[in-house]
Amino acid sequence: MIENILRGGKKYWLLVSGLLIVMAAGMAAYLQQWNIGLAVTGLSRDISWGLYIANFTFFVGVAASAVMLIIPYYLHNGKEFRRIIILGEFMAVAACLVAITFIVVDLGQPARLFNIILYPSPNSVIFWDVVVITGYLLLNIVLGWVVLDAEYKEVDPPAWIKPVAIISIVWAVSIHTVTAFIYAGLSARLFWLTTLLAPRFLASAFASGPALLILLALAMKKWGNFDTGDQSIDKVAKIVAYAIIITVFFLLMEVFTVYYSQVPEAMAHFQYLLFGLEGHYGLVPWAWASILLACTAIVLLVIPSSRKNHRFLALACAAVFIAIWIDKGLGLVVPGFVPSPLGEIPEYTPTLLEMLITMGVWAMGGLILTLLFRVVMGIRQGKE
């Protein structure tokens, strides 16, 4: 099966080459960070989490979203998901690797990662986050590869794969719940100190991940001559529609609670994000762009005619993906630090090196995903 990685047309090799070039640029930037330290980033004493942790949080959600295909396929015998579920599991594999890589680059020195292995700390939420993400990565590798191997050999998957799938369902919920606890457990940061944070994380994950999967499926149909079937895409689109509606509802509940209670310390964080604070408006355009994109996506997804039109569907899914990346990215991380406990308003702007490293990690995930999808396409196209 692996040999299919070396079989591809001109478009495939152009894509692989482009991703390798971006990875090389990211690696060159990362070597600068390795030599100099995190001083090359826009992080500071007041804002110690930025673009890296924002992307880590987002991609943990993308990885967890595979559960929205596993549940209907394995628990409810949803045969319409048969052609797309392997893509979802391999997408989760790539997303897990990207999330772990963002943790590594955020540490400054990669050797610090060994402290988790050499000096485990069960009292640390980050320790458990690494454990559950690694476990979930292994589960999806097993699920995807065993199912693909069975398809390659034209036999039914082994019976033990269903219990593994059920375990992965629980594990998927746990990885994003534990990630939310990293934020919600910081009692000095009122922006994150909410019991609704974990449900918000899960709802947004179940929107962004399937939205990305639809975009990938549509791209493969148009440029890769690989069709996952309109029925499966429509089913996943409905999942995205419900999830983005719940995500926006949860956000509105947060805003209502904060502004109705009129607690100044809690309002300040939302004020900075949505309207600016004391002349600082850095995130305001991003926040309102996220809200506008989410609302546009909801309109396109709830109307059956636009949802079934693949052009409008692609537009809606792109809007969902970008809106949630903003909301769970800098829109989540930075306002938690602003204002600081001392009432100061620090600003954060990612540096060029920071953005190059981020692009390199995204390209690494894209390359892994491209190679895995190429194996799936090679097997299915060969049989058809």
C-alpha positions, 0 to 999 in steps of 0.5 A: 500500500505504501508504494502508492505514495510514489504514484501520482500525477503532476498536480500531486508532485507540485503539491508535495514540492510546494509543501516541502519548500514551505517546510524548509522555510519554516525549519530555517526560521525554527533554527533561528529560534533554537539558537536565539530563543523565544526572544525572536517571537512576539511573546513577552512576560505579560503574554506568554502564549501566542500563535503557537499555543493558539494553533495547538488548541485549534488542531487538537479540536480538528483531531477530536472531530473525527469522532463525528464520523466514527459515532454514526459509522460504528455505532449506528451502521451509517454506511453513507460514511464508508468512503469518507471515514478513513479520510477523517481518521487520517486527518485526525492523525495529521492534526495530532502530529501538528498539535504536538509539533506546536507544543515542541516549538513553543517550548523553545528547546525541544529537549524540555519535552523529555521532562514529561517522560523523565519527571511525570507530574500527574498533578499537571493538566498539561501532562495529561493533555500530552498523554491523551493526545498521544493515545488518540494519535495511536488509536487513529493510526490503528483505526485508519490503517486496519480499515484501509488494509481490510479494504485493500485485501477486500475482506471485512475489518477484524471484529476487534476494531469496533471496541477500539473505535468506541474507545476512540470516541471517549478519547476524542472527547477527553483530548479537547476537554483536557485542553480546555482544562489547561485554560479553565484551571488558571483562576487568575485569568477570568476570560478562561475561568468558565465551566462552558469552555470545554463544551465550547471547545467541543462544539467548535471542534465538531464544526471546524474538523468536518468543515475541513474534511468537506473542503478536502473531499471537494478538492479531491473530487475536483482535482484528484478524480476521487469522489467520496459521494454526495451523500456522505458530504451532505451528511457531514455538512449537516453535522457542521451546520448543527455544530456551528450553530451550537458554537455561536449559541455558547459564545452568545451565552458567555457574552450575555453572562459577562455583560449582564453581570457587569463584573468589571474584571470579567468585562474588560477581557471581552471589551478588549476583544470586541470593542477595544480597551483604552485605545488598543484595538488590535483584535477587534477586526479579527473578532468581528470577522470571525462573528461575520464569517460564522453567521454567514456560514450558518445561513448557507448551511441551514438552507438546503439548496445552498448546502447541497450546492457544492460551491456554496458549501465550500464557501460555508465550510471555508468560513466556518474553518477560518471563523473558528481558527480566529475564535480558538486562536488569538481570539481565545489566547491573547484576551486571556492575558489582556488586561494583565492582573496589574491592569496593564494592557500589553500588546502582542503581534506575531513576528515574521519568524513566528509566522514562518515557523507556523506556516512550516508546521502547517505545511508538515501537517499538509504533507502528512495528510497528502501522503496518507490520502494518496495511499487511500486514493491509490487503493480505491482507484486501483480497485475501481 
